[in-house]
């Protein structure tokens, strides 16, 4: 492909605990690519505020390096990633994760085109991060899907309705509301993935796409990316809708149940909670009616 070897980016402000941040340059074309790899394979690369804070620094550097033309987002180990840390969200830290350095906003605000390099599981926050990237290249073992309703983690904001622009309204609602899993080939057919290759060819395929992007005008690519990405700007920001519906969601029984069930490896009991709430409400109404007759 004509690329130099990957070189780790280190130095002042560029020390990372949860990421691998690397760059390499094309010998013939002259431009370079930066790769941001979430490096937590023992936890399937789940994200917390610390992860996205480090991503912010890496994205900032890549976008301000005039020699970089493309950014790759990847996951270390066997999987691209399994979204946000459910345990972390369970303790009420979800809002900090999404409002401080939301990973999809880093992608939206990036001047350089971004390629998602996906293998294994690509679920929840990693899935919508991948489809917000400009291109998604997947290994044939990749599995995509959302998980929010399964673990009591509500999602709103631009990246939810934006999926309708990628796969269509019906398929987008199916993916978000039913939490089904999809193979890489199924995702290629629905437009969620650009191309699918054998696992052993994934990195070479991503290099090929990056080479093609480096062969054209970087300034034109920046303008095109900004033009395409303005599609996301007409939607509500994260948290506006959910805070109107349930302002104390993670303090409510239903808000706690998904994370608890996940941690205990059991099916969530959402409808038991609803039935209990209905029974309590009926008892309160009956008590009120009885008191009012006195």
C-alpha positions in Angstrom: 0.0 0.0 0.0 3.0 2.3 0.3 2.5 3.2 3.9 5.1 3.7 6.6 4.9 1.7 9.8 2.4 2.8 12.5 4.0 5.2 15.0 2.6 5.7 18.4 1.8 9.4 19.2 3.3 10.3 22.6 4.4 13.4 24.4 2.8 16.3 26.2 -1.0 15.9 26.4 -0.7 12.7 24.3 -0.4 10.1 27.0 -3.3 7.7 27.0 -4.5 4.9 29.3 -7.6 3.8 27.4 -6.5 4.4 23.8 -3.9 3.6 21.3 -3.2 6.6 19.2 -1.0 6.1 16.1 -0.2 7.7 12.8 1.4 6.6 9.5 2.0 8.3 6.2 1.8 7.2 2.6 5.2 7.1 0.9 3.9 8.0 -2.6 0.8 10.2 -1.9 2.4 12.2 0.9 -0.6 12.4 3.2 -1.2 10.4 6.4 -3.8 8.6 8.5 -4.4 8.6 12.2 -5.8 5.6 14.1 -7.7 5.9 17.4 -8.1 2.5 18.9 -10.1 2.0 22.1 -7.8 -0.3 24.0 -9.9 -2.1 26.6 -10.2 -5.6 25.1 -10.7 -7.3 28.4 -14.1 -5.4 28.7 -15.0 -5.5 25.0 -13.8 -1.9 24.8 -16.7 -0.4 26.8 -16.6 3.3 27.1 -16.8 5.7 30.1 -16.1 9.4 30.4 -12.4 8.7 30.7 -12.5 7.0 27.3 -14.3 9.8 25.5 -12.1 12.4 27.2 -9.1 10.7 25.7 -10.8 10.4 22.3 -11.4 14.2 22.4 -7.6 14.8 22.7 -6.8 12.4 20.0 -9.4 13.8 17.6 -8.3 17.3 18.3 -4.7 16.4 17.5 -5.6 14.6 14.3 -7.8 17.4 13.1 -5.1 20.0 13.7 -2.3 18.0 12.0 -2.1 19.2 8.4 -0.4 16.0 7.3 -3.4 13.8 8.3 -6.1 13.3 5.8 -8.1 10.4 7.3 -9.0 9.2 10.8 -9.6 5.5 11.6 -11.7 4.5 14.7 -11.0 1.0 15.8 -11.3 -1.4 18.8 -8.5 -3.6 20.2 -8.8 -7.3 20.4 -11.6 -9.5 19.0 -14.4 -6.8 19.1 -15.0 -3.3 18.0 -16.9 -2.6 21.2 -20.0 -3.2 23.3 -21.1 0.4 24.0 -21.1 2.3 27.3 -20.2 0.6 30.5 -23.5 -0.6 32.0 -22.1 -0.6 35.5 -20.9 3.0 35.1 -24.3 4.1 33.8 -26.1 2.3 36.6 -24.4 4.7 39.1 -26.0 7.7 37.3 -22.9 8.7 35.3 -24.5 8.3 31.9 -25.2 12.0 31.5 -21.6 12.9 32.2 -20.6 10.4 29.5 -22.9 11.9 26.8 -22.7 15.6 27.6 -19.0 16.1 28.4 -17.3 14.6 25.3 -20.0 12.8 23.3 -18.2 10.5 20.9 -20.7 11.1 18.1 -20.2 14.8 18.3 -16.5 14.3 18.0 -17.2 12.5 14.7 -19.6 15.2 13.6 -17.2 18.0 14.4 -14.2 16.3 12.8 -12.9 18.1 9.7 -11.3 14.9 8.4 -13.2 11.9 7.0 -13.5 9.0 9.5 -13.4 5.3 8.8 -14.8 2.8 11.3 -12.8 -0.5 11.2 -15.1 -3.0 12.7 -14.6 -6.6 13.8 -16.6 -8.8 16.2 -19.3 -7.2 18.3 -20.3 -3.6 17.4 -23.1 -2.9 19.8 -24.9 0.0 21.4 -22.7 3.1 21.6 -20.1 1.5 19.4 -22.8 0.8 16.8 -24.1 4.3 16.5 -20.5 5.6 16.6 -19.8 3.4 13.6 -22.8 4.5 11.6 -22.0 8.2 12.3 -18.6 7.7 10.8 -18.2 8.5 7.1 -17.4 5.0 6.1 -17.7 1.6 7.9 -15.5 -1.3 6.8 -16.5 -4.6 8.5 -14.9 -8.0 8.9 -17.1 -10.9 8.0 -17.4 -11.9 11.7 -18.9 -8.5 12.7 -22.2 -8.3 14.6 -24.1 -5.0 14.8 -27.0 -3.9 17.0 -28.4 -1.6 19.7 -29.1 -2.6 23.3 -30.5 0.4 25.1 -34.1 -0.8 25.9 -32.6 -4.2 27.0 -30.6 -2.5 29.8 -32.8 0.5 30.7 -30.6 2.9 28.9 -32.8 5.4 27.0 -31.3 7.2 24.0 -32.3 10.3 22.2 -30.6 13.0 20.3 -29.4 13.4 16.7 -27.8 9.9 16.3 -31.1 8.1 16.8 -33.2 9.7 14.0 -30.0 10.0 11.9 -30.0 6.3 11.4 -33.2 6.7 9.3 -30.9 8.5 6.8 -28.6 5.5 6.7 -31.0 2.5 6.6 -34.5 3.9 6.3 -37.2 4.7 9.0 -38.6 1.1 9.3 -35.2 -0.6 9.7 -33.9 2.1 12.0 -36.9 1.7 14.4 -36.4 -2.1 14.2 -32.8 -1.8 15.2 -33.3 0.6 18.1 -36.6 -0.7 19.5 -36.2 -4.4 19.1 -32.4 -4.7 19.8 -31.9 -7.3 17.2 -28.4 -8.4 16.1 -27.3 -8.2 12.4 -24.5 -9.8 10.6 -22.0 -7.8 8.6 -23.5 -9.0 5.3 -27.0 -8.0 6.4 -25.7 -4.6 7.4 -24.0 -4.2 4.0 -27.3 -5.0 2.3 -29.2 -2.4 4.4 -26.5 0.3 3.8 -25.1 0.3 7.4 -21.7 -1.0 6.1 -19.8 0.0 3.0 -18.1 -3.3 2.4 -17.4 -6.7 4.1 -14.1 -8.6 3.9 -12.6 -11.6 5.7 -11.2 -10.8 9.1 -7.6 -11.3 8.0 -8.0 -8.7 5.3 -9.7 -6.0 7.4 -6.8 -3.8 8.0 -5.5 -4.0 4.4 -9.0 -3.1 3.1 -9.1 -0.1 5.4 -5.7 1.0 4.2 -7.0 0.7 0.6 -9.9 3.0 1.3 -7.6 5.4 3.1 -5.3 5.4 0.1 -8.1 6.3 -2.2 -9.2 9.2 0.1 -5.6 10.5 0.3 -5.4 10.5 -3.5 -8.0 13.3 -3.9 -8.1 16.9 -2.6 -8.2 17.0 1.2 -9.8 20.4 1.2 -12.7 19.1 -1.0 -13.1 16.2 1.3 -13.4 18.5 4.3 -16.1 20.6 2.6 -18.0 17.4 1.5 -17.8 15.9 5.0 -19.2 19.1 6.5 -21.9 19.3 3.9 -23.0 15.7 4.5 -22.8 16.0 8.3 -25.0 19.1 8.5 -27.8 16.6 8.1 -27.3 15.8 11.9 -27.7 19.4 13.0 -31.5 19.7 12.7 -32.2 17.1 15.5 -32.5 17.6 19.2 -29.4 17.2 21.3 -28.9 14.2 23.6 -31.1 14.2 26.7 -33.8 16.8 25.7 -36.5 14.3 25.0 -35.7 11.8 27.7 -35.5 14.5 30.4 -39.0 15.7 29.4 -40.4 12.1 29.6 -38.6 10.8 32.7 -36.4 13.5 34.4 -35.4 11.1 37.2 -35.0 8.0 35.0 -32.0 6.4 36.7 -33.6 6.9 40.1 -36.7 5.0 39.0 -37.2 1.3 39.5 -37.4 0.7 35.7 -34.3 2.8 35.1 -32.3 0.6 37.6 -33.7 -2.7 36.6 -32.0 -3.1 33.2 -28.5 -2.6 34.6 -29.2 -4.8 37.6 -30.5 -7.6 35.4 -27.5 -7.3 33.1 -25.1 -7.6 36.1 -27.0 -10.5 37.6 -27.3 -12.3 34.2 -31.0 -12.6 34.2 -33.9 -11.4 32.2 -35.2 -7.9 33.2 -38.5 -7.8 35.0 -39.8 -4.6 33.5 -43.5 -5.6 33.4 -43.5 -6.8 37.0 -42.4 -3.3 37.9 -45.2 -1.8 35.8 -47.8 -4.1 37.4 -46.5 -3.2 40.9 -46.8 0.5 40.0 -50.4 0.0 38.7 -51.4 -1.9 41.9 -49.9 0.8 44.1 -51.8 3.4 42.1 -55.1 1.5 42.4 -54.6 1.2 46.2 -54.0 4.9 46.5 -57.1 5.7 44.5 -59.2 3.3 46.6 -57.8 4.9 49.8 -58.6 8.4 48.5 -62.1 7.4 47.6 -62.6 5.8 50.9 -61.3 8.8 52.8 -63.4 11.2 50.7 -66.6 9.4 51.8 -66.0 10.1 55.4 
